[in-house]
Amino acid sequence: MAKKLYDIAVANGKYTDKEGNEKNSYKNIGVILEGDNGPYMLLERSVNLAGFAVSDKNPNTVLASMFSGTPSGQNTSVSNMKDDIPF
């Protein structure tokens, strides 16, 4: 049985918290799991990395962060919703 190690997320915007601090909003694009043969990654097939902001220093890359829990301000994907109809 695989054990989840990290969520993989990409910053996709900003929001202001209750205290007026500007923070990043994240889109969860996958997970890193630990299996019997070592760590491996599962990425959501629907994510198009070309749609995320790029670095001024290296415009050919997208920075993905690893979080051991759910990052604050993360978008909810359809696969994470508990209800059949989200509205």
N, C-alpha and C positions, 0 to 999 in steps of 0.2 A: 504494500500500500504506500502510495506517495505521500510525502509531507510537504505542505506549502511553506516555502521559505520567505518569499517576497512577492508583493504586487509590483508590476512594472507600470509606471505612469509617465505621461508627458504633459507638461504645463500647456494649457490651451487658453489661457486668459487670466484675468485678475478680478478680484472682488474686494469689497471693504467689509471688515468684520464689525461687530457691535461697538468696539472701542475706537473705530475709525482707522484701523491699520489696514493698509493695502496688502493683500496676500495673493498667491498664485492659486488658480483653479486647475485641477488635474483631470485628465481622461485616463482611466485604467485601460491599458492595452494588452495586458497579459499577466502571467505569473511565472515565478521560478519555483520549481518543485524539486524535492530530493527523492530519488527513486532507488531501487535496489542496485542499479548500475551507476549511480552518481547523480549530480544535479542536471536538470534540463529545463527548457523554457517552452511555454505554450503562449502563442500570440493570437489575438483575435483576428480572424481573417478579414473582417469588415473594415479594419482600420487602415486608412491611407496616410502614411507618414508624410507625404508631400503636402498635406493640409496643415501641418504644424509649423510654428515659427522656427526659423533657423538662426544660428549664431552668425554674427557679423564676421567673426574670425574664421569660421569654416562653414560656408553656406551649403556644403554638400552633406551635412550631418544634422541629425535631430538628437537632442539630449533627452534620454529616458532615465528616470530616477527609479530606484528600488526602495520600497517602503515595507517595513515588517508588519505594518497594520494598514488600515484604510487611510489614505491621506486626506487631510481636512480639505474641504472644498472640491472633492472628487465628483465628477459626473457619474450618474448612474446609468449603466448600460442596460439594455433590454434583458440580457442574460442574468443580471443581478436582481431583477424585480421579482417580488414575491407574488404579486397579483397577476392574474391573466390579463386584466384590463387596467392599465396604469392611470386611468382618469375616472 
